[in-house]
Amino acid sequence: MKRVEVISYPVTIWMAGDCAAAIRNMEDHVQLYPFCVTVTPTTYVHTSGTDPGIAIGLINYPRFPAEPSVIWTKAKQIGAFLCDRLGQQSYTIQAPNKTEWFSHRPEDNPASPTT
C-alpha cells in the first residue's frame, strides 16, 4: 500500500448558475486542461429570494500534489472560464488563507473618468 501526505489546501469557487451546465462546461475544460474538480449544486438565499448556484471544489490531491499557489491559480482560471460560459457577472474563490470576489458588473466597475 502506498501512502502520500500533502499540505491540505481546499479551494472552493462559489458562483450562481445552472449545475448541469457547469458540469458540461467542466467536462470540456478538463479535456483541454487535465485536472479534477467537484461540482456541487447549491442554493443562494438572499433578501430578493433564491438563486441556484454551484460550488466547484479543488484540493491538493496527494496523487498529483501541487503548491497552494498553483491550486489558487487554477481556481482563478476555472472561475473566469465558468463565469464566461455560464453568463455570470461575479463569483468568489475561497481558500483557507484568503477569499477573493471577482465582479464584472458595471456598477462594481465604473468607467474611469476621462480627463
Stockholm file with secondary structure:
# STOCKHOLM 1.0

chainA/1-115         MKRVEVISYPVTIWMAGDCAAAIRNMEDHVQLYPFCVTVTPTTYVHTSGTDPGIAIGLINYPRFPAEPSVIWTKAKQIGAFLCDRLGQQSYTIQAPNKTEWFSHRPEDNPASPTT
#=GR chainA/1-115 SS CCCCCCCCCCEEEEEESCHHHHHHHHHHHHHHSCCCCEEEEEEEEETTEEEEEEEEEECCCTTSCCCHHHHHHHHHHHHHHHHHHTTCSEEEEECSSCEEEEECCGGGSCCCCCC
#=GC SS_cons         CCCCCCCCCCEEEEEESCHHHHHHHHHHHHHHSCCCCEEEEEEEEETTEEEEEEEEEECCCTTSCCCHHHHHHHHHHHHHHHHHHTTCSEEEEECSSCEEEEECCGGGSCCCCCC
//
